[in-house]
Amino acid sequence: MNDKWSPREVVHRDYSSHPPAYAPGYKTSVLRSPKNALISLQNSLSEITGPVFSRDDLGPLDNDLILNYAKEGLPIGERIIVHGYVRDGFGRPMKNTLVEVWQANAGGRYRHKKDQYLAPIDPNFGGCGRVLTDENGYYCFRTIKPALPLAQPGQRLASGAYPFFSLGRRLGPAPDHPDVF
């Protein structure tokens, strides 16, 4: 991670204050929450022998999307910090896990040849970054707040490789797309 800033102190979350997945008073949780107890599956060969990453594989600004692509200035947009923990199925921290994120710029456009959304490409924003988790499974990215494209009811927008339909509201794909390796 970049030694110039440390957002670790930004939020200390109290997980006991989060509601359970199944909350009958919250109607959407009734249909979306699991009905059966969680089960633990055996790891496959690819999970046991998967790729191994080291901090030497990453550049010093790989987790700083504000600076890692900047050429002649800083990207446009509100600065935010995206951070969290990677845990296994038993809640144990996953150390040295590669977390990669792809996102739209402040105008809602991805740096992708198939994204034809009307917002301009920001020449100082690449929209991707990666970082390895620390010994506690913690990761952190410094970036800008991505926008969602606007659409008229029934209009189909294809933002990057993530097409979606509008229902007359501000809808779109999840603006941040994390991958965990």
N, C-alpha and C positions, 0 to 999 in steps of 0.2 A: 504494500500500500504506500501511497505517497506520504512521506514524512512531514510535508509542509502543513498539513491540516489533519486533525484527528477528531472526527465527529462522534467518537465512541460515547462521549458524555451527552449527546443530544437527547436521547430518549432511553430511559430505563423502564421498560414495560413491565407492568404487573399482570402476569398471565392469569392470575386468579380472578381478575376483573372482567375477563372476556366471557361472553355468554356461551353456553354449550351449543354444539352443532344442532341438536334437536331442541327447539324451544316452541312448544305448542301455541304460545301466545303470539309468536311471530310466524304467520301463516306460510311464508315461502320456505321456512326451514323444515316444515312438515314434509314437503315433497322432495326437498333437496338433501336432507340428511340421511346418513346410512341407517338402514333398518336392522342390520345384523352386526354382531361384534366384529371388530377388526381381526384379521388373521395375518400371520407372518408367513411370507412365502420364502422358499429356499432361494439363495442367491444363485444366479446362473453363472456359467463360466466367464461370460463377458463382464459381469459385475465384479467378479473376484480378480480377474486379470486385466481389467480395463486400463485405459491410459493413465500414466503417472506424470504429473506436472511438477515443475519446481519453480521457485521464484525467479530463477535465472531465465526462464522462458518468457517472462513478462518484462515490459518496459516500465520505467518509473512513472509514466503518466497513463498507463493502460486503464486505470480505474478513474481517471479524471477526464470525463467527456467534455469538460469546458476547455481544457488545454490540449488534449491529445491530438486534436486535428486543426487547432487554430493556426492560421497562416499569417494573416495581416491584421488580426484583431481578435476579439472575443466573440463567441456566438451570441446571437440575439436570444433573449428569453430570461425568465425568472430562474434564479439559481435554486436548486434543491439538492438534497442528499437522499439517496436511496440506499438503505442498509437493512441488514437482517442477519439471521442465523440459518445455517443449513444443518438439519438434524436428520438422523436416520429414523427408521420406523419405531424405534424405542425411545426417541427423544435425546439420544446421545449426539454430541457435537461431531460434525464431519470436518476434520482438519485437512488442510491442503487440497480442498475441493475447488475446481475451477468454476467460477460463476461468470457467465458471459451475458451481456445485455445488448439488445438492439432496440432503438427507439426512433420515433418521429421527432422532427425538429419543433421549434416553438410555433411554426405555422401549420403543423400537422402533416408534414411531408417527410417520407423516408428517403434516404439516399439509396435508391434502388431504381434500376432502369425501367421497371414496370410501373412505378408509381407516377401517375400522370395527374395527380391532384394539383389544383391551381396555385397552391402556395409555392413560393420560390425555394430553391435549395439554398441553404445558408452555407457560404463558402468556408466558414470557420467552424462548422459542426459536422462531424462524421457520423454521429449517431450510434456508435458501438464502443464497447469497452469490456474489459475482463479483469478479474482479480482472483487470487487464491484466498480461501478462508484461512483464518488464523487457527491457533490451537483450540479455541472455543467454538469454531464453526462460524465466526463472525466475518461478514463482508461489508464493503462500503463503496459506493460510487458517488462522485460529485458530478452533477449534470444540470441540464435545464429542464423546466417543466414542459413536457410535450403537449401539443394541442390535438384535439380531435377534429377531423373535418366536419363541416356542416353539410347537411343534405336536405332536400325537399322530400316530402312523403313519397315513398315508393321508388325514390331514386337509388340506383345502384352505384356505389362508389367503390373503386378498387384502390385502396391505399397500399402500395407495395404488393406483397403477395397475400394480402388479407382483405378480400372483398367482403362487403356487408351491405345490408339494406337499411334504409332509414325508415322509421315509423313516425316521422315528423318531429323527432327530438334530436338533440345532439348525441349521436351514437357513433360508435366506431369500434375498431379493434382495440384491445388493450394496448395503450401507447408504449408500454415497456414490455419487452419480450425476453425474459431471462431464460438461460439454459444453464443447467448444472451438470458438470462432468466429474 
